[in-house]
Amino acid sequence: MPALLPVASRLLLLPRALQSMASGSPPTQPSLASDSGYVPGSVSAAFVTCPNEKVAKEIARAVVEKRLAACVNLIPQITSIYEWKGKIEEDSEVLMMIKTQSSLVSALTDFVRSVHPYEVAEVISLPVEQGNSPYLHWVRQVTESVSDSRTVPP
């Protein structure tokens, strides 16, 4: 029964969410992160696709060493289908999920573009609104020195 509690507590919020939708105003959601001092959106998850695991590992290690990221997860064997130069392409790629401070996304993007083998490297990011507070603080702590100096270490 304890496993059902989170689902049950979300169901209790459903009438409030439906009422908010009907009124046109966004639903208010409990903010776990705000209770911890975390500023929603100050950490981002960036996504980069790479042609293979070797390239992904090289870029991942470099962004962590340069403190542009606290952690990079490599998700192998994704299939990407896209239009490129007028043709529909399909490739096997490795997806990098990079956790960093939102203020470092521009520097992260510049670095990835400088070392990535693709003509147009995919680098997109999404702000993290909520999450495990100790983890979010760790991401900020690990990348803090770069954020403070606003420069990328050599």
N, C-alpha and C positions, 0 to 999 in steps of 0.2 A: 503493500500500500504506500510506503514512503515515496516510491518512484513516481506515483501518480500525483503527488502534491504539486510539483511545478506545473504540470498540465492543468490541474484543477485550479490553481491560483490564476493561471492565464485565462481560463474560461470565465472566472469571476470578473475579469476586466473586459470581457467581450461586450457586455451591454454598454459600458461607458464608451468603448471604441465605436460601436455602432451609432450611439447617440452623437458623438463628435462628428462622425462622417455625415450624418444627416444634417447637422447644424453648419457644416462647412468648415469647422475649425479642426485643427489636427488634434488627435488624441494625446492626452498627457500620459507619459510613461514613467514608471519609477526609474530613477537614475542611480544605479548601483555605483557607478564610477564617481559621481559627484560627491557622494558621502566620503570618498577616500582622498579627495583633493585632486583627482585626475581631471584634467580639462578635456572634455569631449572634443575629439578631432585633432588633438595634439600629436597623436601617433597615427601613422598611416601604414596600410599594407599595399605595397607596390607589386605589380605583376610584370614579368619579363619572360618572353619566350626565347628559347635558344635552339639551335639546330641539333644539338646532341649533348650528352651528359658531360663530356670533357669541357666544352665551352662553358656550360652552366656552372660547373664546379670552379673553373678558373675565375669567372666573374663573381660568383658567390664568395669565394675566399677573399678576393680583392676588396669587395665592398665591406666585408666584416673587418678585415685588417685595417682598412682606412677609416673605420668607425662610421661609415655612411649607413650601416645597418647593424642591428643587434643580432639578427638571426635571418637565415635564408633557408627555406624549405625547397627541395627539388622534387618536383612531381614528374616522374618519367612517363614516357609513352603516351602523351596526349596527341590527339589528332586535330590538326587545324585545317579548316576549309575556308578559303578566302579568295577574293578576286585580286589579281596582281597583273598589271600591264595588259588588261583586257582578257585575261584567261582565268578560269576557275582552277585553283590549285588545291592540292591536298598533301599535307606533309605530317610526318611524325616529328614531334618536338618535345622539349623538356620545359616545363613551366616552373619559373622561379617565383616563390612568394616571399617577399622581402619585407621585414618589419623594421620601420625607421621612424624618426620624428618627422612630422609633416613639414617642418621648416627645412629639412634636408632633401626633400624630394627633387628639387631643382638641381642640386649638386649631384645627387644620385643619378638623375637622368643624364646630365652632362657626362658623367664618368662612364655610364653604360654605353652611351652613344659613341664615346671615344674608343672603346675596346671591342664593341660588338661586331660580328662579321656581317650582319645583315645591312643592306643598303638603308632600310628604314627599320630601326629596332623598335619593337613594341615595349613601351614603358608607360604604364598607367597606374594610377594610385587611387585608393579609396580611404577616406578618413575613418578611424576607429572611434565610434561613439561610446561604446561600452565594452567591458571585458573584465578579465581577472586583474584586479588592481595591482597586486604585486608584480605581475608580468608586465603590465603597461609602464609601471614605474621603472622596472629593470630596463626596458627598451630605451626609455629616456636617459637613464643613468649611463648605460653603455655608450650611447651616442652623444652624450652631453658635451664632451670636449670639442667635438667638431661643430656642434651647434653654437657654442659660445664664441668660437673664433671665426665662424662663417667661412672658413677656408678648408680645403681638402688637404690633409697631410700628404706629403710626397710618397 
